[in-house]
């Protein structure tokens, strides 16, 4: 392998994120990905150009989406000689796709590439049960009408009951929201603090739209020009009136529809390159992807499902000789307001940092004003595989806007994992 070289982030785009079963209900992953990649191609003048890789991802996809990255690339305006790959790591998918492209650039395998992802919770794959699927396959293999009919001998109408995509962790049977409720109770995260965090996210995103920060990051699609989850006119009183969404019986539930991300459709993508490629094609480097890390926790045996970023971040910091305070911007994915608050509290906890992370002292406190300065997932929504690229594109522009600095990106995922990265300008 060749020696590592800097990886430049040149920018990114996304379509507005939309609540499930609204503007994109009949579009699907491929349609959203094509629109997003096409907008990226248009913005950077990539028509007909051959890139080293297009890495896209989707968490919820049909079997017909056999290689979303390649199919979307073929319809994007790029040269058909551009390869494509499809990846999946739950909510960390598009950050992982960016890391995959970045690693190839870093070792000199490619000069440029696109990382991104899409997800549709409107167009979910609904399939028939195993019994009916087996009958249909046997009937398709039958050589005569009699053989085909024989496959349905003993058929019961109960076999027509469809199967929907799972929303619970297979090993615990709990949804992500239920797991996060457990975390909120363990770390004593109040309902008020969660609602305040959620409201602040909406107001920061609204302010980002109003000052034009998102003008070149968000491209209109299906008549929508802004995330339709955004509710800047809400109040703490309105949020306080909502009932718990995941713990409705104990009287101690604190997670609601307002302080949790809604089911969302959307897509995003980022362009990365070597410094030489960027210079040759006259593209400004917004920032560099300095490093990344993935970690996992044993949520089956008691650790918080969404706490893996608390482990990944100190591992990455140690490798780079940095402290938690050595950043100007912190982009912490808001799967739930409680998840962000649990993470922050864990890094401040002497006991947790000593016993779980093996550190001599707590990582310490982060200035709240530096966290998600332009809003995050509670306000934009969270198409699972699109969130990472949304964050990287916005953080890269924010670093350019402030004239330099360093950003910590942190994303929790289903399955008890966390994907984190350092951006630097």
N, C-alpha and C positions, 0 to 999 in steps of 0.2 A: 504494500500500500504506500502511496505517496505521502509526503509530509503534509500536515494540515495547513490550509490557507484560509484567509478571512472569507466569510459568507455575507454578502450584502443583501439587505431587504430593500427592494426598490419601491414597494407599495402594494396596495391591495384594494379590492372592491368587494361589495356584497350587494345583494338585493335587500330591500326592506324585509325584516322578519315579521311574519304574520301569524296571528293566532290560528290554531288548528281549525280546519273547516271554514276558512274565510276566503281570502283572495286567491290562494294557491291550491284550493281543495282538489282541483282536477289536473294539476300540473305534473306532480311527481318529481323525483330526484333528477332525472335526466333533463327535463325542461328547465328546472331551476339552475342546474349546473351549467347548461349550455348558455343561458342568459348571462350568468356571472362570468364565465370564462370569456364569452364574446365581448363583454364590457371591458374586461382586463386587456384583451387583445386590442380593442379599439383605443383604450387609454394610452397604451405603450407602443402603438404602431407595430404590432407583431404579426400583421396579416402575412400569411405565407411563410413565416419564419419557422425553422426547425429548432425546437428546444430539446434539452436533454431528457426531460421527464415531465409529465403531468401526473401528480399524485393527488387523487381525490378520495374521499371516503363517504360512507353513509352507514348509519347504525341500523336503521329500519329500511330494508330494501327488498324488492321482489327478486325472485330467481332470474327473471328476465334482465335485471340490471347486472349482467354477468361481469362486466368490467366497466364500471361507471366512468373511471378516469379516462380510459381510451375512447369510449363512445362520445363522451362530452368533448374531448379534445378534437375528435374528427369533425364535430359540428361547430367548432369555436372560431374558425378562421385561421388557425395555425396550420402549418404544413402537415399533411397526412403522414409524414415521416417522423412526427413527434410521438414517442412511446407514451403509454398511459398505464397506470396501476391503481388499484382500488384497495384501500386500507380500512381498518376499523379498530379503534380502542375506545368505544363508548364516547363519553363527552370529551375526551382528549384527542379524538380522531384527527381533526384538521391541524392541531398543533403537532401531532405526530407525523402527519403527512408533510408538513413544513420541515420538520426535523429530518425526515427521510431524504427530502430533496437537498437540504443543507449539507447533510453528511456526504452525499455524492459530490457536491460542489467542493466541499472541504478537502477531499482526497484526490480531486482532479479527474473524477470519472466523467463529469459533465460540467458545462460552463453556465448553464441557466436552467431554470425549471419553475414550475408552478405547484404550490401546495394549497389544498383547500378541502372543502367538503360540503355536503348538503344533507338535509333530512326533511322528510315529510311524515308527520303523524296524522295527516289527513288521508294519504294514499297508502294505507298499511296493507301488508300482505295477509289476507285472510284465506286460510286453506282448510280443506276438509280433513277429517280425522284419518288416522293411519289405516283403519279398516277400509274406508271407501277409496282411499288412494290406491291401496293394494288391489282392490277390485278393478278400478279403472285401468291400472297397468296390465293386469291379467287380460282384461277385455281387449285392450289395444294389441296385445301379443297374440290373441286368438286368430287362427287362420280362417275359420269358417264362422258364419252367423251363430251356429250352435255353440261353438267354443266361446264366442263372445258373451252369449246369454248365460252360459254356465258359470261365468265369473260372478254373476249376481244371485246365485242360488243361496237362499237363506237371508237375503238382504233385509235389513231392518231400517225403518225411517229414522231411527235414532242415529244412524250412521251419517245422516245429512247435517248433523250439528257441526258448525264450523269451529276452527281453532283460531284464536286471535294471538298476536304477538304478546309475549309475556311482559309484565310490568314489575314483576317481583324478582328479587335475587333468588336464583334456583336453589342455593344452598341454605337459605334461611326462610324463604317464603315471604319475606317482608319487602315492601316497596322501598324505594329510596327515601321517600318522605317519612315512612315509619322509622327507618334507620336514623334519619336526621333528628326525628323527635327524641329518640333515645340519647343522641349526642347532646341535644339541647338540655335535656334533664341532667345528664352527667356533668355538664359544664355550667349549669345554672344560668342559662341564657334566657332572659326575660322576654315576654311577648312584646313589651313596649320597645325594647332595644331592636328587636327584629323589624317591627313596623317602621321605626324611625329610619333604619338602614334602607328598607325598601323604598320609602318615600323619597329619601335623599337620592337614590339611584335614578328615579323617574325625573326628578328636578334637574339633576346634572345632565342627563341625556337631553332633556328639553332645551337646556341652555346651550348644549353643544350644537343642536340643530339651529337654534336661533342665531348663533354667532357665525354660522357657516362652516363649522369645523367638519361636518359630515358631507359637505357638498360634493366632494370628489371621491368620497368613500362609499356612498350609497347611491345606486342607480335604480331608477324607477322600473317597476315591473307590474304588469297587470293592473295598471292604473293606480298603483300605490307608490308613494314617494317617501313615506316615513313608516317606521315600525308601528304596526297598529295595536301593539300591546301598551304603548306609551300612554300614561295617565298622569301628566304633570299637575292637573288641577285637583287631584285627590287630596285628602286631609288625613291627619292621624285619627280624627274622630270616625271617619268613614272606614278606615282600616281596622280600627278597634271593634267595629260592629260585626265583623266577619267571624264566622264560627270556625273552630279548628277543622282542618281538612284530613288529618291522618290519625289523630287520637281524639275521637269524638265521645269517648265514654268515661275516661278517668277523671275528667275535670281539670287535668293538668296539661292538656294539649296547647301548644303555642304556635305551631306552623299552620298558616292559612293560605288561601288562594292568593293573597296579596303579597305575602313575604316568601312565597315559593315561586319558582319559574313555571309559567304555563306551558302546555304542549304547543309547540311552535313549528312552523315550516320556514325554510330559508336556505340560503347557500352563500358561501364566501370563498375568496381565493386570494393568494399573495404571490407576487413574482420575486424570485430570488436569483442571485447571480454571483459570479466571481467579480472581483474588482475590474479585471481586464475586460470582461464582457460588457459590464456596465459602461465603462469608459468608451469602448469601441462603438456602442450603440447610443451614446450620448444620453444616458439615464443617470439621474442623480441618485446617490446612495443615501437613503433616509437613516439607516442604522445598520448595525451588524448583529447577527445572531452569534453570541459569544459562546454559549454552552447550553446544555439541556440535561435533564435527568428524569428518570421514571422510578417510582417506588410503589410498593404495595404493603397493605396491612392485613393482619389476620382477623378480619371482621367476623368470621364464622365463630371464633372463640373469644369474642368480646370487644375487640377494638372497634372504634367508630368507622363505619363504612367509608366516610368521606374525609378521613383524617390523613390519608397518604401524603398529600402535599406537605404536611408538617414534617414528614420524614425526608421527602425528596429535596426540599429546599436547603436544610442544613448540610446535606451531603454535597450538593452542588456548590454551596457557599465555601465549604472547606476546600474543595478542589481548586477554587478560584481565589482563595485568600481574601474573601470578602465577609463582611458582617451583614446582618439583616438591615442595618441602618444605612448601608452604602448605596442606596437607591433613591432616585428622584421621583419615580412613579412606580406604583404597585398595581398590577392588574390581576385581581383575584376574582376568578369566576364565581358568580353568585348563583349557584344551583339553588341555594336557599340562603336567606339572610342568616339563619342560625349557623349554617356551615361556615360562612366567613367569620362570624363572631367566635365560634369554637376554635377555629384555626388561630386567630389572633390571640385568644386567651391561652391556648396551649403554648405558643411561642413565648408568652410572658411568664409561664408557670415554671418555677424552679424545680418542682417535683417532676413534672412531665419531661422537661428538658434533661434532667439528670437521669431519671429511671428509664424513660423510653428512648430518648435520643442519645444518651451517653455523653451529655455535655457537662462541662464543669459549672456552667452558669446559664441562665435563661438567654434565649436569643434576643429577647427584649421587645419593646414597644415600637409600633410603627405610627407615624403621624397620620391620623385619619384623613387629613386634607390631601394626602398624596395617593390615596387608594381610589382606584376607579374614577379618576377626575372627570371623565366624560360619560359617566353612567356605565352600567354593565347589564348582566343577563336578566336581572329582575325587571328592568325597564325595556330592554331590547327584545326579550324572549330568548329562548334557548333551543334552536334546532341542533340536536346533539352534536352532529359532525361538523357543524359550521361555526361553532363558537370560537375555537382556537384561532382560526384565520381572521375572524372579526377582530379579536383582541390584538393580534400581532399587527394588523394593518393600522388600527387606531393608535396603538402604542408607538409605532414607527413614525407616524405623522406627528404625534404629540412630542416626541423627542426632537424632531426637526423644528417644530414650532418654538420649543424652548431653547433651541440652539445647542443642544447636547445633553448628555446625562446618561443615566442607566435605568432600565426598567426590569422589574421582576414580574414574570408571568407565572401564574399558578392556577392549575385546573384540576379539580377532583373528578373522578369518574366512577361509574358503576363497577362492580367487581372489586372494590376496595383498592383502587389505584390512583396515582396522582402523576401528572405530567407538568413539569416546570421548566422555565427557560430564562435566560438572561439576554436582553437586548441592550445594545450600547451604541452611542453616537459620540 
